[in-house]
Amino acid sequence: MQQWSLQDAKARFSEVVRLAGEQDPQEITFRDNPTVVSITEYRRLIQPKPSFVDLIRHSNLPEVEIDLKREQTLCGEIEF
């Protein structure tokens, strides 16, 4: 990923946009802090993540049995 200062990105905006579309996301920094990501990266980041239960249900390991029962006691046994 190429990094651009805000000033350089403004001056070469067309190139930044072209590279973002053709290559990797382009990072634009403002006072040394990243501030912009590509639309593709943004869409990837905002996609809802599946829950753990959904991951288990749709896993590639259907023959594996997993005991998901919760322990019903209020506290575990403690040995002194």
N, C-alpha and C positions, 0 to 999 in steps of 0.2 A: 504494500500500500504506500503510495506516494504521499508525502506530507507537504502542505503548502501553508505559508503564512497568509493571513487574510489579505494583506497588501498585494502579494504575488498572485493570489487567486483572483483578485479583482482585475488586475492588469492582464491576466491570461485566462479569463473566464471560459472562453470557447474551448481552449485546450483542456482545462480541468473537466468540463462537461464531456468532451469527447473521450478522454481517458477513462472517466467513470463509466461510460457506456461500453467502451471497447475492452477495457482491461479490469483492473482491480478498483475497489472503492478508493476514492480520493479523500484524504483527511485534510481539513482546513483548520488551522489553529488560530486562536485569538489570544494573545498574551500567553503563548506557550501551552494553552489548554485546547484539546480537540473540541470542535463545536459542530461539525457537520459529518453525516454519513450518507452513503448513496441510498437511493430509494429502495434498491434491492435489499440492502442490509437492514434498512429501517423496517421493511415489511417482514423480513425474517425475525427481527427482534420483537415485533409486536404480535406475532402469531401466538395464539393461546397454546400453552404447553399442556400435554395430556397429563391426567392425574396418574398417580402410581397404580391405582386400581386398573385404569384403562391400559397402562403399559403391560401389566401382568395378564390381563384378559386377552390382549392382542399379541402376546409374545410368540416367538417361534418355538417355544418349548411346551407344547400342549400335553405331553406325556408326563411332565414333572408335576408331582403333587406338592402343593404348598399348604401347610396348616396355618390359616389366617385367623384362627379363633383367638379371642382376647381372653386373658386371664381375668376371672371374675372376682378374685379376692381383693380386699382393700389394700393389703400390704403383703409383701413376701415374707417367708419365714426367715428368722434371724437366729443363727446359732451363736451361743456364748461360750 
